[in-house]
Amino acid sequence: MDVNTPAAPPSYADMAAHPLLAAGDVAVFLAFATIGAASHAANANPLSVTLTAAPFIVAWLAVAPLMGAYTRRAVGTYQGAAVTTARAWLVGVPSGLALRGVVTSHLPPPSFAVVTLLSTAVLLGVWRGSYVKLRGAEVAEGKRGGVLDGFRMITTLLRRW
């Protein structure tokens, strides 16, 4: 890939290219709902867990691909995974809270919102970091990072100028 060629904008096709990552994301929200049901000593049957997690899953799968959470950058390095996950999380999880409020016809209590934000951030971070670890971090194309390469880059820029 040429360095001067702009990257394609994030899209749902990126998510289709990483079905295991998307399935893991869904599992994260199901785990979040299961942990929440178990912590309240409620009946953690699969239907109630799925109904609790569904708004978050729908919001995440609608927003995250457009925020770059499934691009090459998101799955190539730990730093890229952290940045793209955080960006998608900042939009996707609050959207899930809002969608859950619409579905249940009431505003979730602040304690639920805080616990949701914290726990989903941790769970998504751990899952996506594990995914990069299992998949193997990539070295970005065109980046060698040596001192001589830095001097070559500077001289090339000066010649172009």
Phi, psi and chi 1 to 4 in degrees:
 res  aa     phi    psi   chi1   chi2   chi3   chi4
   1 MET       -  130.5 -177.4  174.0  168.7      -
   2 ASP   -72.6  138.5 -176.7   16.4      -      -
   3 VAL   -63.2  -31.0  177.0      -      -      -
   4 ASN   -81.8  -10.6  -62.8  -36.9      -      -
   5 THR   -81.1  124.7  -55.0      -      -      -
   6 PRO   -68.9  146.1   21.3  -27.7      -      -
   7 ALA   -71.0  150.3      -      -      -      -
   8 ALA   -67.1  147.2      -      -      -      -
   9 PRO   -66.6  149.7   20.7  -28.4      -      -
  10 PRO   -59.9  145.0  -11.7   19.3      -      -
  11 SER  -152.9  177.8   68.8      -      -      -
  12 TYR   -68.8  -22.5  -66.6  105.2      -      -
  13 ALA   -62.9  -31.9      -      -      -      -
  14 ASP   -62.1  -39.9  -63.4  -32.6      -      -
  15 MET   -67.5  -38.8 -175.1  170.9   63.0      -
  16 ALA   -64.3  -27.3      -      -      -      -
  17 ALA   -76.2  -14.8      -      -      -      -
  18 HIS  -130.4   66.2  -59.3  -74.2      -      -
  19 PRO   -64.7  -32.2   21.6  -30.0      -      -
  20 LEU   -66.2  -40.0  178.8   61.7      -      -
  21 LEU   -63.6  -43.5 -177.0   59.3      -      -
  22 ALA   -64.5  -41.3      -      -      -      -
  23 ALA   -64.2  -38.8      -      -      -      -
  24 GLY   -65.0  -37.7      -      -      -      -
  25 ASP   -62.0  -43.0  -69.8  -15.4      -      -
  26 VAL   -62.2  -42.5  169.1      -      -      -
  27 ALA   -62.8  -33.9      -      -      -      -
  28 VAL   -61.6  -45.3  160.9      -      -      -
  29 PHE   -70.9  -32.6  -70.0  109.0      -      -
  30 LEU   -67.6  -39.2  -70.9  171.0      -      -
  31 ALA   -64.4  -42.0      -      -      -      -
  32 PHE   -56.9  -47.0  151.9   72.4      -      -
  33 ALA   -67.9  -36.5      -      -      -      -
  34 THR   -66.3  -44.5  -57.9      -      -      -
  35 ILE   -62.0  -42.3  -68.2  167.1      -      -
  36 GLY   -62.9  -44.0      -      -      -      -
  37 ALA   -65.6  -40.9      -      -      -      -
  38 ALA   -68.7  -34.0      -      -      -      -
  39 SER   -71.7  -21.8   70.0      -      -      -
  40 HIS   -96.6    8.1  -69.1  -15.8      -      -
  41 ALA    56.0   26.0      -      -      -      -
  42 ALA   -83.9  168.2      -      -      -      -
  43 ASN   -72.2  107.8 -175.5    8.9      -      -
  44 ALA   -88.5   53.4      -      -      -      -
  45 ASN   -73.4  155.8   65.8   30.8      -      -
  46 PRO   -57.6  -33.0  -24.2   32.6      -      -
  47 LEU   -68.4  -46.2  179.9   61.5      -      -
  48 SER   -67.1  -37.1   67.7      -      -      -
  49 VAL   -64.3  -44.7  166.8      -      -      -
  50 THR   -64.5  -40.4  -56.1      -      -      -
  51 LEU   -67.0  -33.6  -69.9  175.1      -      -
  52 THR   -70.9  -41.5  -59.5      -      -      -
  53 ALA   -79.9  -23.2      -      -      -      -
  54 ALA   -54.9  -47.0      -      -      -      -
  55 PRO   -61.0  -35.5  -18.4   26.9      -      -
  56 PHE   -71.5  -39.3  -62.7   99.0      -      -
  57 ILE   -64.2  -47.0  -66.7  169.1      -      -
  58 VAL   -62.0  -46.4  168.7      -      -      -
  59 ALA   -63.9  -42.6      -      -      -      -
  60 TRP   -64.3  -48.1  179.7  -97.3      -      -
  61 LEU   -69.0  -21.7  -65.8  178.8      -      -
  62 ALA   -82.5  -36.1      -      -      -      -
  63 VAL   -97.2  -44.0  169.3      -      -      -
  64 ALA   -57.0  -42.7      -      -      -      -
  65 PRO   -63.0  -32.9  -22.5   32.0      -      -
  66 LEU   -77.9  -17.1  -59.3  176.5      -      -
  67 MET   -95.9    5.7  -59.9  -63.9  -67.4      -
  68 GLY    87.2   16.1      -      -      -      -
  69 ALA   -74.5   -6.9      -      -      -      -
  70 TYR  -124.9   13.7  -64.8   95.4      -      -
  71 THR   -77.3  172.8   57.8      -      -      -
  72 ARG   -59.8  -35.5  -84.2 -179.0   47.5 -173.3
  73 ARG   -63.2  -37.3  179.8  175.9 -177.0 -145.9
  74 ALA   -71.2  -23.7      -      -      -      -
  75 VAL  -113.5   -0.3  -62.3      -      -      -
  76 GLY   -90.1  -38.4      -      -      -      -
  77 THR  -138.8  161.4   63.3      -      -      -
  78 TYR   -63.3  -43.2  -66.8  114.0      -      -
  79 GLN   -63.9  -44.4 -178.8 -178.1    7.4      -
  80 GLY   -62.9  -40.0      -      -      -      -
  81 ALA   -64.0  -42.6      -      -      -      -
  82 ALA   -64.6  -45.1      -      -      -      -
  83 VAL   -66.8  -47.6  168.7      -      -      -
  84 THR   -71.0  -34.8   55.9      -      -      -
  85 THR   -66.7  -43.1  -60.3      -      -      -
  86 ALA   -62.1  -42.0      -      -      -      -
  87 ARG   -64.2  -44.8 -175.8  174.2   41.8 -135.0
  88 ALA   -68.7  -36.6      -      -      -      -
  89 TRP   -64.1  -39.8  173.4   85.0      -      -
  90 LEU   -61.1  -24.7  -76.6  170.2      -      -
  91 VAL  -104.0  -43.8  176.2      -      -      -
  92 GLY   -67.7  -45.6      -      -      -      -
  93 VAL   -71.8  -45.5  175.1      -      -      -
  94 PRO   -61.0  -33.3  -28.0   37.2      -      -
  95 SER   -64.4  -37.7  -63.2      -      -      -
  96 GLY   -64.4  -40.2      -      -      -      -
  97 LEU   -61.8  -43.7  -80.7  168.0      -      -
  98 ALA   -65.2  -42.8      -      -      -      -
  99 LEU   -64.1  -39.2 -174.2   58.2      -      -
 100 ARG   -63.8  -38.9 -172.2  172.3 -167.7  -75.4
 101 GLY   -62.7  -39.1      -      -      -      -
 102 VAL   -66.9  -43.4  168.5      -      -      -
 103 VAL   -66.3  -41.2  168.7      -      -      -
 104 THR   -89.2   -4.8   60.0      -      -      -
 105 SER    64.3   24.5  -61.4      -      -      -
 106 HIS  -154.1  154.1   69.6  -80.2      -      -
 107 LEU   -73.1  131.2 -165.3   63.6      -      -
 108 PRO   -66.2  147.2    7.5   -8.7      -      -
 109 PRO   -62.2  150.2    5.2   -7.2      -      -
 110 PRO   -56.1  -35.6  -23.0   30.8      -      -
 111 SER   -63.5  -39.4   60.0      -      -      -
 112 PHE   -64.7  -41.6  176.8   79.8      -      -
 113 ALA   -64.1  -44.0      -      -      -      -
 114 VAL   -65.9  -46.8  168.8      -      -      -
 115 VAL   -62.6  -39.5  167.5      -      -      -
 116 THR   -62.3  -48.0  -62.2      -      -      -
 117 LEU   -62.1  -46.3  -68.1  171.2      -      -
 118 LEU   -67.6  -47.7  -66.8  175.3      -      -
 119 SER   -69.1  -39.1   61.2      -      -      -
 120 THR   -68.8  -34.1   55.6      -      -      -
 121 ALA   -63.1  -44.8      -      -      -      -
 122 VAL   -67.4  -48.6  168.7      -      -      -
 123 LEU   -62.7  -44.2  -70.0  171.0      -      -
 124 LEU   -65.5  -41.5  -81.2  169.1      -      -
 125 GLY   -61.7  -44.5      -      -      -      -
 126 VAL   -65.5  -46.1  167.9      -      -      -
 127 TRP   -62.4  -49.1  157.9 -118.7      -      -
 128 ARG   -70.2  -34.2  -73.3  176.8  155.9 -102.1
 129 GLY   -64.6  -40.3      -      -      -      -
 130 SER   -64.8  -38.1  -60.6      -      -      -
 131 TYR   -62.5  -44.6 -178.8   81.2      -      -
 132 VAL   -63.4  -40.9  170.9      -      -      -
 133 LYS   -62.8  -46.3  174.6   81.6  171.7  164.0
 134 LEU   -67.1  -39.5  -67.6  171.8      -      -
 135 ARG   -75.4  -30.8 -173.2  173.2 -177.4  -86.2
 136 GLY    95.9  122.2      -      -      -      -
 137 ALA   -66.4  141.3      -      -      -      -
 138 GLU  -100.1  155.9  -62.2  173.8   -5.3      -
 139 VAL   -95.5  125.6  175.7      -      -      -
 140 ALA   -60.3  143.0      -      -      -      -
 141 GLU   -64.0  139.5  -70.8 -179.0    6.5      -
 142 GLY    80.8   -1.5      -      -      -      -
 143 LYS  -112.6  114.4  -71.3 -172.2  177.3  179.5
 144 ARG  -107.4  -31.3  -70.9  177.7  -85.9  173.4
 145 GLY    77.7    6.1      -      -      -      -
 146 GLY   -77.8  164.5      -      -      -      -
 147 VAL   -63.2  -43.0  174.0      -      -      -
 148 LEU   -63.1  -37.1  -67.6  176.5      -      -
 149 ASP   -65.5  -34.1  -68.0  -36.9      -      -
 150 GLY   -64.0  -43.3      -      -      -      -
 151 PHE   -64.8  -39.5  -74.2  124.9      -      -
 152 ARG   -61.6  -41.3  -76.3 -171.6 -162.4  119.7
 153 MET   -63.2  -44.1 -178.8 -176.7   71.6      -
 154 ILE   -64.3  -44.8  -69.0  169.0      -      -
 155 THR   -65.8  -35.9   57.5      -      -      -
 156 THR   -64.1  -42.9  -58.0      -      -      -
 157 LEU   -63.9  -41.4  -72.1  172.9      -      -
 158 LEU   -64.6  -39.4  -70.6  173.3      -      -
 159 ARG   -66.0  -38.7  -86.3 -173.3  -87.0  148.5
 160 ARG   -68.2  -30.0  -72.4 -176.8 -175.6  174.3
 161 TRP   -77.0      - -173.1   48.4      -      -
